[in-house]
Amino acid sequence: MTKITLELPDAEYKRLQKQAQCAVKQITTLICEWIAQVPKTDESVNIKQDPLYLFEGFDSAAPTDLSINVDKYLYGEKA
């Protein structure tokens, strides 16, 4: 386990303290629960395989509906 020290403005600390009291929890417990709600990133995702990353763009002859149908141009027609 890693221990961290956090500095907060007094007003923010009081808000956090009040939230913990309302939840009948310790501040550290409350913070740990909030952190646990943050979605975990999938480290196996290769950004270089994302269609948006691979998108080469258009010079001047872009389709007139590009902004409306951007998903169609990036990901193809839906089946």
CYANA upper distance limits for C-alpha pairs under 8 A (distance plus 0.5 A):
  8 LEU  CA     12 GLU  CA      6.61
  8 LEU  CA     13 TYR  CA      6.39
  9 PRO  CA     13 TYR  CA      6.80
 10 ASP  CA     14 LYS  CA      6.70
 11 ALA  CA     15 ARG  CA      6.83
 12 GLU  CA     16 LEU  CA      6.70
 13 TYR  CA     17 GLN  CA      6.49
 14 LYS  CA     18 LYS  CA      6.53
 15 ARG  CA     19 GLN  CA      6.67
 16 LEU  CA     20 ALA  CA      6.69
 16 LEU  CA     27 ILE  CA      7.52
 17 GLN  CA     21 GLN  CA      6.70
 17 GLN  CA     27 ILE  CA      7.00
 18 LYS  CA     22 CYS  CA      6.70
 19 GLN  CA     23 ALA  CA      6.76
 20 ALA  CA     24 VAL  CA      6.40
 20 ALA  CA     25 LYS  CA      5.64
 20 ALA  CA     26 GLN  CA      6.38
 20 ALA  CA     27 ILE  CA      5.96
 20 ALA  CA     30 LEU  CA      6.87
 21 GLN  CA     25 LYS  CA      6.72
 21 GLN  CA     26 GLN  CA      8.08
 25 LYS  CA     29 THR  CA      6.83
 25 LYS  CA     30 LEU  CA      6.91
 26 GLN  CA     30 LEU  CA      6.81
 27 ILE  CA     31 ILE  CA      6.69
 28 THR  CA     32 CYS  CA      6.61
 29 THR  CA     33 GLU  CA      6.67
 30 LEU  CA     34 TRP  CA      6.79
 31 ILE  CA     35 ILE  CA      6.69
 32 CYS  CA     36 ALA  CA      6.63
 33 GLU  CA     37 GLN  CA      7.04
 34 TRP  CA     38 VAL  CA      7.50
 46 ASN  CA     50 ASP  CA      7.75
 47 ILE  CA     53 TYR  CA      7.33
 48 LYS  CA     53 TYR  CA      6.43
 48 LYS  CA     54 LEU  CA      7.34
 49 GLN  CA     53 TYR  CA      7.53
 49 GLN  CA     54 LEU  CA      7.41
 50 ASP  CA     54 LEU  CA      6.87
 51 PRO  CA     55 PHE  CA      6.37
 51 PRO  CA     74 LEU  CA      6.22
 51 PRO  CA     75 TYR  CA      7.08
 52 LEU  CA     74 LEU  CA      6.79
 55 PHE  CA     74 LEU  CA      7.60
 58 PHE  CA     62 ALA  CA      5.79
 62 ALA  CA     66 LEU  CA      7.45
 65 ASP  CA     69 ASN  CA      6.44
 66 LEU  CA     70 VAL  CA      5.79
 66 LEU  CA     73 TYR  CA      7.87
 69 ASN  CA     73 TYR  CA      7.12
 70 VAL  CA     74 LEU  CA      6.60
 71 ASP  CA     75 TYR  CA      6.07
 71 ASP  CA     76 GLY  CA      7.55
 72 LYS  CA     76 GLY  CA      5.12
 72 LYS  CA     77 GLU  CA      5.85
 72 LYS  CA     78 LYS  CA      8.20
 73 TYR  CA     77 GLU  CA      8.46
